[in-house]
Amino acid sequence: LKILVQRRWDINKLIYLDNIEPSEVIRRWKQHEEEDEEEEDIEDDDDDFFKKKQTASTTEDLDNFIPSFPPLEDLKRKFNPDGGDDDDNDDKEYENGYQILKTRLLVAPKVTDESSE
Amino acid sequence: MSSFKSIQTFEGHRNFRLRLVLATLAGKPIKISKIRSEASNPGLTDSEVSFLRLLEAVTNGTHIEISYTGTTVIYRPGLIIGGELNHVCTGQKPVGYYIEPMLYLAPFLKKKFSIVFKGLTASDKTLDAGVESLKWGLIPVMEKFGVREVNLHILKRGSPPLGGGEVHLICNSLIPQPLTIHALETPKISAIRGVAYCTRVSPSFVNRMIDSARQVFRPTGVDVNITADVWRGENAGKSPGFGITLVGELKRGWRIVAEGVGSPGSIPEDLGEKIAYQLLQEISQSSVVGRNQLQLCLVFMTIGKEDIGRLKVHKSQIDDNLIWCLRDLKSMFGIEAYLKEDEQDYMTISIKGFGFTNSSKKIA
């Protein structure tokens, strides 16, 4: 009999658990987010539940100001005003970036080739 | 009762500057050990040592002990004094690496702050802040916390590798503690501004960067105004270089920034396009502030008045860096943040201020 385990991680408790690496905190929290959307069985995750703790690189600069960004090609695809409904890209993050952006703009977007000059 | 304060310990070189700044604000000694202890070139870098010297210069009574191998530092902060200083930025880091943490301390000094930083004004080799990013990205955020009259002037630009730049940081605003903010609405973008600069290369480089960036923004219909900033002669430093900083102007005075510096052999059009797309990405995945401004907000919210400050963030902004920052803040001030689900894709970070008092003011 398969029992559906519903682990719900509270990020406020996870954040300050010093024995859990921040990357692991994010992973567990994001997993919870996905569960809410899809109601998946999470038994498969037992394998990587006990995976080795990641250690920070000794040479990597861990004191940066500029955050990391996805590759330029991905960003071009995401912010393509002609449509973000590519069949080969189901990732939520990359679907319809221009639609998300439009909600933040104060003016109505105009998609024309006419030069303003 | 012992007169010695217990030492807060940290491991590794992560958030090196932030931890030292928090220790200075909290007036608590810290020990940072295992600094690149397993690297082939272990211990502190030249830039980190230079930053420690800068902290020593802006404070009075600071005591720094560095182990023989450089892998352990004990820092006992003194009183934040400020005053007029010059700092030659050594190492491979641009002046932004040194100026950024100074912005955290500048409003809480005893005297008004005036420092001239000499070195690289931007670098393509590191992910440190450029001067424009600090000017257009962090200083407007400081204004929200009641810190006004902070100015950053570029006297000379200095591109890598030889540098030769000079930047003047002035802070005439001394406050006892930051104001409490309640930023709970995602502001709209009213315009996109920016500056494209070049030193010792053809002025056409800036126009090429501007044109390619404008092409990316054109479908949005937002007002775009990017300034060309061409430096010539002695004020252009010792090396050729170019770069672009783009700013999304949000309503209520918030700003979101993206920046980039040209590498040898890179094409200005590519850089302009890349940074424009990065700005769109940052805007689409943020609420009130961008990822590079979040740390400053969290620190000022923590050391603010004993009232609850709230800041709306995008869920994608909850990342490793944010968690490390929150943990460091708890270690130094004992304050925990509370994250609450807001509408879809957004969360609210609530922090009850520590009730920090500018110690320089107390004895003044």
Interface residues (C-beta under 8 A of the other chain):
Chain A: I11 N12 I15 Y16 D18 P22 S23 V25 I26 W29 E33 A56 T58 T59 D61 L62 D63 N64 F65 I66 P67 F69 P70 L72 L75 K76 K78 F79 P81 E93 G97 Y98 I100 L101 R104 L105 L106 V107 A108 P109 K110 V111 S116
Chain B: G12 H13 R14 N15 F16 R17 L18 R36 S37 E38 A39 G96 Y97 E100 T126 L127 D128 A129 S133 T186 K188 I189 S190 V216 R218 P219 T220 G221 V222 D223 K251 E259 E273 K274 Y277 Q278 L280 Q281 E282 I283 S284 G290 R291 N292 K315 S316 I318 D319 D320 N321 I323 W324 L326 R327 K330 E336 A337 Y338 L339
